[in-house]
Amino acid sequence: MSRWQEPQAIAELAREITVVRRPNPITALYHWRYEIGALLVLPYALFSLFQAAGPIWGAVVLFGIANWLFYWKSARRFVRDRLRSIVVQHRLRTGFARARVCTLDGKLPVILWTKPRGDEVEVTVFCPAGVGYERFEQRRALLAAACFATDVHVYRHHKRANVVHLSVCTARLRKDADDDAVELTPAPRYAGQAEGAALPLPAPFVGIPRAARR
């Protein structure tokens, strides 16, 4: 190992053995905002519903909402995508800690926002000083395994170097552009026809324009 590689090796070793910091209370509340909101809103909504409509009509309303979510495809897809985004957030934070996507003193990146789009979940990450695009690119496979995904694509922000975009592909298989091309079978050749040559017409049709043959 050359003397120019020693600082990088020492920094990498320090990052591997460092203890990951626990988030402060404000950051922890932001991480669990959906679960906290559900625990606060759902009991209050159910209590208000049964108090206003009574137990029978309250059960009828709940059954109608569940039936509506089950049979309306758009609503079912919306709920599924939102739940998938929440799971991806928590799995990414675990992946950051286990894959050592952190600073030398153990500070983790912060997930600012997630947005489902088709079979992918787009994640915007704020990087602390000491973590950048290259670190995410090196740990793509580990982050994909942590999210139960097929792949994780990393993109730079167009203005800020401390913001990184992640695209978590949750589909079973991502098709390449070459896979969409349809393989065409060659046309059968007739006796006496050379490869790539046109089939000779009978004598009565020679010299007649194509439009006049129809």
LINQUI-V788789 format. One record per helix or strand of 2 or more residues. SS is the DSSP state (@ for helix, = for strand). FROM is the first residue (numbers start at 1). LEN is the number of residues. If there is no record, write none. Layout:
((SS,FROM,LEN) (SS,FROM,LEN))
This chain:
((@,3,15) (@,25,7) (@,33,39) (@,73,26) (=,110,8) (=,120,7) (@,133,6) (@,140,7) (=,151,6) (=,163,7) (@,177,4) (@,203,3) (@,210,4))
